Amino acid sequence: MGLRNVGCLNPARFEAGGSIYNRLVTFPPPEIPLREARPRDFAELWALDRRCFVPEIAYTRAELHKVMQEPEAFTLVAQRASGPILAFLVGALDARRRGHVITIDVLPDSRRCGLGGRLIRAAEERWRNVGVREVRLEVAVNNHAALAFYARFGYRILNRLPDYYPGGLDGLLLEKPLLPSRDRAST
Ligand SMILES: CC(C)(COP(=O)(O)OP(=O)(O)OC[C@H]1O[C@@H](n2cnc3c(N)ncnc32)[C@H](O)[C@@H]1OP(=O)(O)O)[C@@H](O)C(=O)NCCC(=O)NCCS
């Protein structure tokens, strides 16, 4: 685990006990496990999505259910052995077998602690392992946090998508090429 986690002051990173000083200078806590979503997670995932997006953009229950059932879709969840789901990512393959990040949602209190990054890297690795060469996703033009996040992970803007979101909000189409695993040793 890198130094960035040691410096994360978000309480969601830390198990109970110890002063802030001790938490910063001793070991960071164990990494929060990532796992596949289970059917019984659905209600919690939907609630999390509604905490992450304004109502015009958040998925309806039916929409979230539908995207999670798309062919070759997967949902990765970040959750400790006990406690709420802290973050999730839904990924799928498009008609041209490009990876498609359908959504990444991190609970507000758990942001800037690396969870979103771990989820997107896990999704990319999964796609890479089945020969996917690039990943695409859409993001609202005014979602500056997400744009900074995706830029950090190597996503570049391909196009503007006029009126992509309800209410006439434009979207941006982002893409990242994925190097095959064997070519990544030197990157
Ligand atoms: C975008 C989102 C998924 C990022 O998740 P996260 O767990 O906070 O991201 P990470 O902690 O892995 O951040 C990795 C890097 O991304 C960049 N980043 C993330 N959030 C940022 C922000 N609010 N402002 C600027 N840069 C940001 C930083 O470079 C960060 O590294 P640093 O913390 O060392 O500076 C999260 O903010 C979120 O759930 N937002 C609401 C839902 C959403 O907009 N999803 C994306 C659209 S589908």
The ligand as an SDF file (V2000), in Angstrom:
LIG
                    3D

 48 50  0  0  0  0  0  0  0  0999 V2000
  -15.2660   10.2310   -9.1750 C   0  0  0  0  0  0  0  0  0  0  0  0
  -15.1860    9.2620   -7.9960 C   0  0  0  0  0  0  0  0  0  0  0  0
  -15.6200    7.8520   -8.4560 C   0  0  0  0  0  0  0  0  0  0  0  0
  -13.7060    9.1850   -7.5400 C   0  0  0  0  0  0  0  0  0  0  0  0
  -13.5800    8.1830   -6.5370 O   0  0  0  0  0  0  0  0  0  0  0  0
  -12.4930    8.2880   -5.3690 P   0  0  0  0  0  0  0  0  0  0  0  0
  -12.5160    7.0050   -4.6080 O   0  0  0  0  0  0  0  0  0  0  0  0
  -12.6940    9.5370   -4.6140 O   0  0  0  0  0  0  0  0  0  0  0  0
  -11.1660    8.3980   -6.2330 O   0  0  0  0  0  0  0  0  0  0  0  0
   -9.6610    8.1180   -5.7420 P   0  0  0  0  0  0  0  0  0  0  0  0
   -9.5370    8.3600   -4.2820 O   0  0  0  0  0  0  0  0  0  0  0  0
   -9.2530    6.7750   -6.2560 O   0  0  0  0  0  0  0  0  0  0  0  0
   -8.9000    9.2820   -6.5310 O   0  0  0  0  0  0  0  0  0  0  0  0
   -7.7910    9.0200   -7.3730 C   0  0  0  0  0  0  0  0  0  0  0  0
   -7.3260   10.3260   -7.9680 C   0  0  0  0  0  0  0  0  0  0  0  0
   -8.3410   10.8950   -8.8110 O   0  0  0  0  0  0  0  0  0  0  0  0
   -8.2940   12.3360   -8.7120 C   0  0  0  0  0  0  0  0  0  0  0  0
   -9.5040   12.8230   -8.0450 N   0  0  0  0  0  0  0  0  0  0  0  0
  -10.4800   12.0920   -7.4840 C   0  0  0  0  0  0  0  0  0  0  0  0
  -11.4530   12.9050   -6.9900 N   0  0  0  0  0  0  0  0  0  0  0  0
  -11.0590   14.1700   -7.2550 C   0  0  0  0  0  0  0  0  0  0  0  0
  -11.6200   15.4460   -6.9790 C   0  0  0  0  0  0  0  0  0  0  0  0
  -12.7880   15.5670   -6.3030 N   0  0  0  0  0  0  0  0  0  0  0  0
  -10.9450   16.5430   -7.3720 N   0  0  0  0  0  0  0  0  0  0  0  0
   -9.7700   16.4350   -8.0240 C   0  0  0  0  0  0  0  0  0  0  0  0
   -9.1690   15.2420   -8.3030 N   0  0  0  0  0  0  0  0  0  0  0  0
   -9.8180   14.1290   -7.9300 C   0  0  0  0  0  0  0  0  0  0  0  0
   -7.0800   12.6420   -7.8410 C   0  0  0  0  0  0  0  0  0  0  0  0
   -5.9530   12.6980   -8.7050 O   0  0  0  0  0  0  0  0  0  0  0  0
   -7.0100   11.3950   -6.9620 C   0  0  0  0  0  0  0  0  0  0  0  0
   -5.7390   11.1780   -6.4200 O   0  0  0  0  0  0  0  0  0  0  0  0
   -5.3220   11.9050   -5.0170 P   0  0  0  0  0  0  0  0  0  0  0  0
   -6.4500   11.6830   -4.0520 O   0  0  0  0  0  0  0  0  0  0  0  0
   -4.0700   11.1910   -4.6490 O   0  0  0  0  0  0  0  0  0  0  0  0
   -5.1290   13.3660   -5.3600 O   0  0  0  0  0  0  0  0  0  0  0  0
  -16.0200    9.7540   -6.7810 C   0  0  0  0  0  0  0  0  0  0  0  0
  -15.7570   11.1170   -6.5550 O   0  0  0  0  0  0  0  0  0  0  0  0
  -17.5370    9.5830   -6.9460 C   0  0  0  0  0  0  0  0  0  0  0  0
  -18.0860    8.5350   -6.6230 O   0  0  0  0  0  0  0  0  0  0  0  0
  -18.2050   10.6380   -7.4390 N   0  0  0  0  0  0  0  0  0  0  0  0
  -19.6680   10.6180   -7.6010 C   0  0  0  0  0  0  0  0  0  0  0  0
  -20.0910    9.6510   -8.6970 C   0  0  0  0  0  0  0  0  0  0  0  0
  -19.4000    9.9840  -10.0110 C   0  0  0  0  0  0  0  0  0  0  0  0
  -19.3290   11.1340  -10.4330 O   0  0  0  0  0  0  0  0  0  0  0  0
  -18.8730    8.9140  -10.6700 N   0  0  0  0  0  0  0  0  0  0  0  0
  -18.1310    9.0820  -11.9140 C   0  0  0  0  0  0  0  0  0  0  0  0
  -19.0190    9.3130  -13.0850 C   0  0  0  0  0  0  0  0  0  0  0  0
  -19.5940    7.7470  -13.6970 S   0  0  0  0  0  0  0  0  0  0  0  0
  1  2  1  0
  2  3  1  0
  2  4  1  0
  2 36  1  0
  4  5  1  0
  5  6  1  0
  6  7  2  0
  6  8  1  0
  6  9  1  0
  9 10  1  0
 10 11  2  0
 10 12  1  0
 10 13  1  0
 13 14  1  0
 14 15  1  0
 15 16  1  0
 15 30  1  0
 16 17  1  0
 17 18  1  0
 17 28  1  0
 18 19  1  0
 18 27  1  0
 19 20  2  0
 20 21  1  0
 21 22  1  0
 21 27  2  0
 22 23  1  0
 22 24  2  0
 24 25  1  0
 25 26  2  0
 26 27  1  0
 28 29  1  0
 28 30  1  0
 30 31  1  0
 31 32  1  0
 32 33  2  0
 32 34  1  0
 32 35  1  0
 36 37  1  0
 36 38  1  0
 38 39  2  0
 38 40  1  0
 40 41  1  0
 41 42  1  0
 42 43  1  0
 43 44  2  0
 43 45  1  0
 45 46  1  0
 46 47  1  0
 47 48  1  0
M  END
$$$$
